[in-house]
Amino acid sequence: MINPSLSALARRTGDSPISDLMARALACPDLISLAAGFVDNDTLPRERTHAAVATILKHPTEGNRALQYGTTRGDTSLRRILAELVAPSQNWSGDQIEALADRIIVTNGSQQLLYLVAESLLDPGDIVLVESPTYFVFLGLLQSRGARVIGVDIDEGGMRLDVLEQRLAEQEAAGQLDRVKLIYTITEHSNPSGLSLDADRRPALVRIAQEWSRSHRIYILEDAAYRGLHYEGPEPPTLWSHDHAGTTVIHARTFSKTFSPGLKVGFGILPTELLGPILALKGNHDFGSAHFSQQLMERVLKDGAYTAHVSGLRQIYRRKRDVLLDALAEHFAPWRGEVEWTHPQGGLYVWLTLPPDLDTGRDSAYFARCLEEGVLYVPGAYCFAGEPVAPPSHHARLTFGVTSPEGLREGVRRMAQALAQVRKTSGPILTPRLEVTAPTRT
């Protein structure tokens, strides 16, 4: 057999953890999945989408326009609406909105924009600084590019800026600062931690990137995929809004979580100097995102259907988040103080931290026991960069997006049962408390 002559990029690209987890789920139909970051099936906007499609297709001119090719940059009318969406508090004039619309590119979800940014900026050996933990699909993308990925610790306020500056200083001391091309942050309700970047850290983060851009530009990629899904209090202004010169922050958004993943509509706001290179690369990818989906999103944004839909989502997901947090407090009560989890203000994820001596990895006894109990999670080790230290192996990402409230409660009960069984088998280091207290949130 003759081996295929694969490119270096293809050889660097490893198997996707998502594919493995999906295969395991499909092999066990009764498995409760706290792993898949899907949206709730019952929230998918069937009626609103049907009404928008009917409106578009009943007019010959509008229908033909939707079914025809569009442009690589994206539909002009949609980009103007998107500009108004992201800058409602800026009190901008019409000319400023038009200028912003010119910096917007419509993409196939935000994932395509992440890929295009990496493709346009990164050569093998270039350095990307990421939150630790971070979105593990992006880590796989960076692996394909041959980039060095270095983690920056987080706390309850998101990326720690003191650690970020420490990492930059370390690369400068090593003579590698010129290889640092990108800082990646998920500013709202992060996947996987559920945490957001504090409001007072946002302008400071932009300043840090600009101050360390000495021989070349260090960009910040702001992944705002979950913006809008806030359940407690308003969201702070975007990181992009603090980049007054428009030179540093790449703002990535999607409607996959807030409207429909099946439409695959995302968009980005780019610094002007990146617009040409990224449009050229996108032209090689697809000549432009699906025009019909763009026309549909333009319609639901214009007639208020999108705003109404997101308002309903917040209520549904807030309830499911509370169910998951209460279930964790109840079923992990025997290990109170030893097991911790985040309390997200929005989004779809909770980050679970188990005792440091407990391995949650794919090949661990705990993961296997959870499968036997009929519950699936994402091993937290997937979500860490390989530098500057080896990824910790005692975390898990849980999602409350697609599973019912009843399934969330039962899934957490099964995870706690698996912990008890593993501890019993291996000789527990922890001593479970016997008293039962009212559930509290961590």
VMD Tcl script that draws the C-alpha trace (Angstrom):
set ca {
  {0.00 0.00 0.00}
  {1.33 3.46 -0.94}
  {1.15 5.96 1.91}
  {-0.53 9.31 1.15}
  {1.78 12.30 0.76}
  {0.16 14.48 3.39}
  {1.06 18.10 3.99}
  {2.86 19.11 7.15}
  {-0.35 20.78 8.30}
  {-2.37 17.59 7.86}
  {0.29 15.58 9.70}
  {0.23 18.04 12.62}
  {-3.55 17.82 12.91}
  {-4.51 15.26 15.54}
  {-7.75 13.43 16.07}
  {-10.53 15.58 17.47}
  {-11.53 14.90 21.09}
  {-15.07 15.88 20.11}
  {-15.23 13.04 17.57}
  {-14.19 10.52 20.21}
  {-16.70 11.81 22.74}
  {-19.50 11.79 20.16}
  {-18.65 8.21 19.19}
  {-18.84 7.15 22.82}
  {-22.20 8.88 23.21}
  {-23.62 7.27 20.08}
  {-22.46 3.85 21.26}
  {-24.52 4.30 24.45}
  {-27.97 5.70 23.56}
  {-29.00 5.96 27.23}
  {-25.94 7.99 28.15}
  {-26.61 11.37 29.77}
  {-24.30 13.84 28.06}
  {-22.95 16.73 30.09}
  {-20.29 17.03 27.37}
  {-21.80 18.20 24.07}
  {-21.97 21.99 23.78}
  {-25.22 21.86 21.81}
  {-28.13 24.22 22.30}
  {-31.44 23.01 23.73}
  {-33.49 21.42 20.92}
  {-36.69 22.88 22.31}
  {-35.29 26.41 21.95}
  {-34.52 26.16 18.23}
  {-36.46 28.98 16.49}
  {-38.58 26.92 14.10}
  {-41.56 29.29 13.90}
  {-39.49 32.46 13.69}
  {-37.30 30.90 11.01}
  {-40.34 29.68 9.05}
  {-41.87 33.16 9.12}
  {-38.63 34.76 7.95}
  {-38.15 32.25 5.12}
  {-41.76 32.72 3.97}
  {-41.33 36.48 3.92}
  {-38.12 36.25 1.90}
  {-39.39 33.75 -0.67}
  {-42.80 35.27 -1.32}
  {-41.14 38.29 -2.98}
  {-39.49 37.33 -6.29}
  {-36.75 39.95 -6.11}
  {-35.87 39.32 -2.47}
  {-36.14 35.56 -2.90}
  {-33.87 35.53 -5.94}
  {-31.35 37.71 -4.12}
  {-31.27 35.30 -1.18}
  {-30.79 32.27 -3.44}
  {-28.02 33.88 -5.52}
  {-24.31 34.15 -4.74}
  {-23.26 36.89 -2.34}
  {-19.89 38.55 -1.76}
  {-16.86 37.29 0.11}
  {-17.14 40.09 2.69}
  {-20.85 39.48 3.34}
  {-24.14 41.16 2.48}
  {-23.96 44.95 2.76}
  {-27.34 45.37 4.50}
  {-26.57 42.65 7.04}
  {-23.17 44.13 7.84}
  {-24.75 47.50 8.57}
  {-27.27 45.86 10.92}
  {-24.42 44.02 12.62}
  {-22.54 47.30 13.05}
  {-25.60 48.78 14.77}
  {-25.88 45.65 16.94}
  {-22.35 45.85 18.34}
  {-22.21 49.62 18.83}
  {-25.61 50.59 20.31}
  {-24.07 52.50 23.20}
  {-21.46 54.34 21.17}
  {-23.87 57.06 19.94}
  {-22.18 56.87 16.57}
  {-23.21 58.82 13.51}
  {-24.34 57.19 10.30}
  {-20.90 57.68 8.74}
  {-19.24 55.96 11.71}
  {-21.64 53.01 11.43}
  {-20.83 52.72 7.73}
  {-17.10 52.77 8.47}
  {-17.57 50.03 11.06}
  {-19.66 47.96 8.63}
  {-16.73 48.11 6.20}
  {-14.55 46.37 8.82}
  {-17.06 43.53 9.33}
  {-16.75 40.18 7.60}
  {-19.54 37.57 7.68}
  {-18.30 34.02 8.27}
  {-19.54 30.45 8.59}
  {-19.99 30.65 12.34}
  {-17.20 32.12 14.44}
  {-15.09 28.98 14.05}
  {-14.24 29.94 10.47}
  {-13.06 33.34 11.64}
  {-10.82 31.73 14.27}
  {-9.32 29.58 11.53}
  {-8.86 32.52 9.16}
  {-7.15 34.59 11.85}
  {-4.74 31.75 12.65}
  {-4.12 31.13 8.95}
  {-3.35 34.79 8.29}
  {-1.07 35.39 11.30}
  {0.68 32.17 12.33}
  {3.67 30.33 10.95}
  {5.06 27.20 12.63}
  {6.86 28.22 15.82}
  {4.86 31.42 16.35}
  {3.45 31.89 19.85}
  {-0.15 32.29 21.00}
  {-1.00 33.14 24.62}
  {-4.30 31.64 25.75}
  {-6.35 31.48 28.91}
  {-5.75 28.39 30.98}
  {-8.19 26.62 30.61}
  {-9.50 27.62 27.18}
  {-11.63 26.46 24.23}
  {-10.05 23.15 23.31}
  {-11.17 23.18 19.66}
  {-9.08 26.32 19.16}
  {-6.11 24.50 20.71}
  {-6.46 21.82 18.04}
  {-6.54 24.49 15.35}
  {-3.33 26.03 16.71}
  {-1.69 22.60 16.78}
  {-2.44 22.27 13.07}
  {-0.73 25.60 12.41}
  {2.37 24.42 14.29}
  {2.08 27.24 16.83}
  {3.49 27.20 20.33}
  {0.62 27.68 22.75}
  {1.36 29.05 26.22}
  {-1.23 29.18 28.97}
  {-2.08 32.19 31.13}
  {-3.73 31.47 34.48}
  {-7.27 32.65 35.19}
  {-9.17 33.45 38.36}
  {-12.80 34.42 38.97}
  {-12.24 37.59 36.95}
  {-10.91 35.80 33.88}
  {-7.39 36.08 32.49}
  {-4.87 37.23 35.09}
  {-3.11 40.20 33.59}
  {-0.13 39.93 35.94}
  {0.52 36.42 34.63}
  {0.04 37.62 31.05}
  {2.77 40.23 31.50}
  {4.94 37.59 33.15}
  {4.56 35.34 30.09}
  {5.42 38.22 27.75}
  {8.49 39.10 29.83}
  {9.58 35.44 29.76}
  {9.41 35.38 25.98}
  {11.31 38.66 25.75}
  {14.05 37.26 28.01}
  {14.24 34.16 25.82}
  {14.56 36.28 22.67}
  {11.15 35.05 21.44}
  {8.97 38.14 21.82}
  {8.97 38.64 18.06}
  {7.25 35.23 17.72}
  {4.31 36.25 19.96}
  {1.54 37.00 17.47}
  {-1.75 36.59 19.31}
  {-3.50 36.73 22.69}
  {-6.71 34.69 22.76}
  {-9.47 35.37 25.29}
  {-13.12 34.34 25.62}
  {-14.48 37.45 27.25}
  {-18.05 36.35 28.03}
  {-19.11 33.18 29.90}
  {-16.10 31.26 28.72}
  {-16.09 27.80 27.23}
  {-15.02 25.88 29.35}
  {-14.95 27.78 32.67}
  {-18.19 29.77 32.37}
  {-16.31 32.85 33.67}
  {-16.10 36.29 32.09}
  {-13.31 38.85 31.91}
  {-13.82 41.54 34.55}
  {-14.83 44.95 33.24}
  {-11.79 46.69 34.73}
  {-9.38 44.23 33.10}
  {-10.64 44.91 29.60}
  {-9.04 48.29 28.89}
  {-5.91 47.13 30.72}
  {-5.63 44.05 28.49}
  {-5.78 46.22 25.37}
  {-3.09 48.50 26.81}
  {-0.83 45.53 27.59}
  {-1.06 44.20 24.04}
  {-0.31 47.64 22.62}
  {2.60 48.32 24.99}
  {4.25 44.99 24.16}
  {3.77 45.51 20.41}
  {7.31 46.76 19.97}
  {8.68 45.29 16.76}
  {5.33 44.06 15.43}
  {1.63 44.07 16.27}
  {0.43 41.63 18.93}
  {-3.28 41.14 18.27}
  {-5.98 40.14 20.72}
  {-8.58 37.70 19.45}
  {-11.75 38.34 21.46}
  {-14.00 35.29 21.17}
  {-17.45 36.57 22.16}
  {-19.45 33.52 21.04}
  {-21.63 33.57 24.18}
  {-22.22 37.30 24.42}
  {-25.90 37.98 24.97}
  {-26.51 34.85 27.09}
  {-26.20 36.66 30.42}
  {-28.40 35.66 33.35}
  {-27.34 38.03 36.11}
  {-26.75 41.72 35.48}
  {-25.66 43.45 32.27}
  {-22.55 42.42 30.37}
  {-19.66 44.91 30.41}
  {-18.61 46.66 27.19}
  {-16.74 44.41 24.78}
  {-12.97 44.29 24.73}
  {-13.22 45.59 21.18}
  {-14.89 48.80 22.42}
  {-11.71 49.69 24.36}
  {-9.56 49.49 21.23}
  {-10.22 53.08 20.25}
  {-7.69 53.10 17.41}
  {-9.16 49.89 15.98}
  {-5.72 48.35 15.52}
  {-5.43 45.61 18.14}
  {-8.64 43.66 18.85}
  {-10.23 41.12 16.51}
  {-13.83 40.69 17.64}
  {-15.42 37.30 16.81}
  {-19.16 36.65 17.18}
  {-21.67 33.99 16.17}
  {-25.42 33.41 16.16}
  {-24.98 29.67 16.70}
  {-25.62 29.84 20.45}
  {-28.06 32.73 20.51}
  {-30.22 31.74 17.52}
  {-29.43 28.63 15.46}
  {-26.23 26.62 14.94}
  {-27.71 25.13 11.77}
  {-27.56 28.48 9.98}
  {-23.81 28.82 10.59}
  {-23.74 32.61 10.60}
  {-20.96 34.41 12.42}
  {-19.07 37.63 11.92}
  {-15.96 39.48 12.93}
  {-14.74 43.03 13.27}
  {-11.20 43.28 11.95}
  {-8.42 45.85 12.19}
  {-8.22 47.46 8.78}
  {-4.74 46.02 8.07}
  {-6.08 42.47 8.45}
  {-9.19 42.91 6.33}
  {-7.52 42.38 2.95}
  {-5.47 39.29 3.90}
  {-8.38 37.58 5.65}
  {-10.81 38.33 2.81}
  {-8.33 36.87 0.34}
  {-8.04 33.69 2.39}
  {-11.81 33.45 2.81}
  {-12.23 33.83 -0.94}
  {-10.09 30.73 -1.34}
  {-12.25 28.92 1.23}
  {-15.78 29.56 -0.04}
  {-16.21 32.80 -2.09}
  {-18.44 34.00 0.75}
  {-20.74 32.55 3.40}
  {-24.15 31.13 2.47}
  {-26.17 34.06 1.20}
  {-29.54 32.56 2.11}
  {-28.53 32.23 5.77}
  {-27.34 35.84 5.72}
  {-30.67 37.06 4.37}
  {-32.51 35.06 7.01}
  {-30.43 36.56 9.83}
  {-30.93 40.03 8.37}
  {-34.69 39.50 8.47}
  {-34.87 38.25 12.08}
  {-32.53 41.00 13.29}
  {-34.55 43.65 11.50}
  {-38.03 42.58 12.60}
  {-37.19 41.97 16.29}
  {-37.50 38.18 16.18}
  {-33.87 37.75 17.22}
  {-34.18 39.99 20.28}
  {-37.32 38.20 21.42}
  {-35.69 34.82 20.94}
  {-32.59 35.68 23.00}
  {-34.78 37.03 25.79}
  {-36.53 33.67 26.01}
  {-33.23 31.78 25.90}
  {-31.95 33.65 28.94}
  {-34.87 32.47 31.05}
  {-34.57 28.83 29.94}
  {-30.81 28.57 30.35}
  {-30.78 30.41 33.64}
  {-33.15 27.80 35.07}
  {-31.02 24.96 33.72}
  {-27.86 26.52 35.10}
  {-29.49 26.74 38.53}
  {-30.61 23.12 38.33}
  {-27.05 22.00 37.55}
  {-25.52 24.10 40.34}
  {-28.06 22.88 42.88}
  {-27.47 19.28 41.83}
  {-23.72 19.72 42.29}
  {-24.24 21.18 45.75}
  {-26.53 18.31 46.73}
  {-24.71 15.30 45.31}
  {-21.14 16.41 45.94}
  {-21.92 17.52 49.51}
  {-19.93 14.60 50.99}
  {-16.79 16.16 49.49}
  {-17.61 19.76 50.33}
  {-14.42 21.81 50.31}
  {-12.61 19.17 48.27}
  {-14.70 19.53 45.10}
  {-15.36 22.98 43.62}
  {-17.13 24.44 40.62}
  {-17.69 27.79 38.97}
  {-20.91 29.81 39.21}
  {-21.24 31.29 35.71}
  {-23.24 34.46 35.15}
  {-24.21 33.26 31.66}
  {-23.30 30.91 28.84}
  {-23.67 27.13 28.89}
  {-20.78 25.74 30.97}
  {-19.69 24.92 34.50}
  {-16.08 24.01 35.32}
  {-15.77 21.23 37.88}
  {-12.59 20.80 39.93}
  {-12.12 17.45 41.64}
  {-9.38 16.51 44.14}
  {-5.87 16.87 42.64}
  {-5.12 13.16 43.03}
  {-8.20 12.15 40.99}
  {-7.55 11.72 37.26}
  {-10.52 12.69 35.08}
  {-8.81 11.91 31.76}
  {-10.24 9.80 28.95}
  {-8.24 6.74 30.04}
  {-8.82 7.20 33.77}
  {-10.71 4.93 36.15}
  {-13.09 7.81 36.92}
  {-13.99 8.44 33.26}
  {-14.58 4.72 32.75}
  {-16.74 4.55 35.86}
  {-18.81 7.51 34.72}
  {-19.44 5.74 31.41}
  {-20.55 2.66 33.35}
  {-22.89 4.86 35.38}
  {-24.21 6.35 32.12}
  {-22.87 9.91 32.12}
  {-20.35 11.71 29.91}
  {-18.28 14.87 30.50}
  {-15.36 16.58 28.76}
  {-12.03 15.80 30.47}
  {-10.55 19.09 31.59}
  {-7.03 18.24 30.39}
  {-8.19 18.86 26.82}
  {-8.63 22.54 27.70}
  {-5.05 23.40 28.68}
  {-2.03 24.45 26.66}
  {1.05 22.24 26.95}
  {3.17 25.13 28.28}
  {4.47 26.35 30.67}
  {3.49 23.29 32.75}
  {1.86 19.96 32.00}
  {-1.95 20.16 31.92}
  {-3.65 19.28 35.21}
  {-5.85 16.18 35.02}
  {-8.45 16.68 37.76}
  {-10.97 18.96 36.04}
  {-14.12 18.40 33.96}
  {-16.23 20.62 31.73}
  {-19.97 20.27 32.21}
  {-22.62 21.79 29.96}
  {-26.29 22.41 30.66}
  {-27.21 23.36 27.10}
  {-28.93 20.37 25.52}
  {-29.82 18.09 28.47}
  {-33.17 18.42 30.25}
  {-33.34 19.62 33.88}
  {-34.17 16.06 34.94}
  {-31.20 14.77 32.97}
  {-28.91 17.35 34.55}
  {-29.89 16.27 38.06}
  {-29.49 12.59 37.24}
  {-26.21 13.13 35.39}
  {-24.65 14.88 38.37}
  {-25.94 12.16 40.70}
  {-24.22 9.57 38.50}
  {-20.95 11.52 38.51}
  {-21.02 11.68 42.31}
  {-21.83 7.98 42.46}
  {-18.85 7.27 40.21}
  {-16.61 9.30 42.52}
  {-17.80 7.32 45.53}
  {-17.20 4.03 43.72}
  {-13.70 4.98 42.52}
  {-12.74 6.10 46.01}
  {-14.06 2.88 47.49}
  {-12.08 0.78 45.01}
  {-8.80 2.68 45.21}
  {-8.81 3.38 48.93}
  {-10.20 6.89 49.45}
  {-7.92 9.69 50.48}
  {-10.96 11.86 51.13}
  {-13.23 11.34 54.11}
  {-16.81 12.06 53.04}
  {-18.85 14.05 55.51}
  {-21.96 12.23 56.64}
  {-24.08 15.23 57.58}
  {-26.48 16.59 54.98}
  {-26.89 20.34 54.68}
  {-29.02 22.53 52.50}
  {-27.55 22.86 49.01}
  {-25.29 25.86 48.53}
  {-23.69 27.10 45.34}
  {-19.94 27.24 44.85}
}
mol new
graphics top color blue
foreach p $ca { graphics top sphere $p radius 0.5 }
foreach p [lrange $ca 0 end-1] q [lrange $ca 1 end] { graphics top cylinder $p $q radius 0.2 }
display resetview
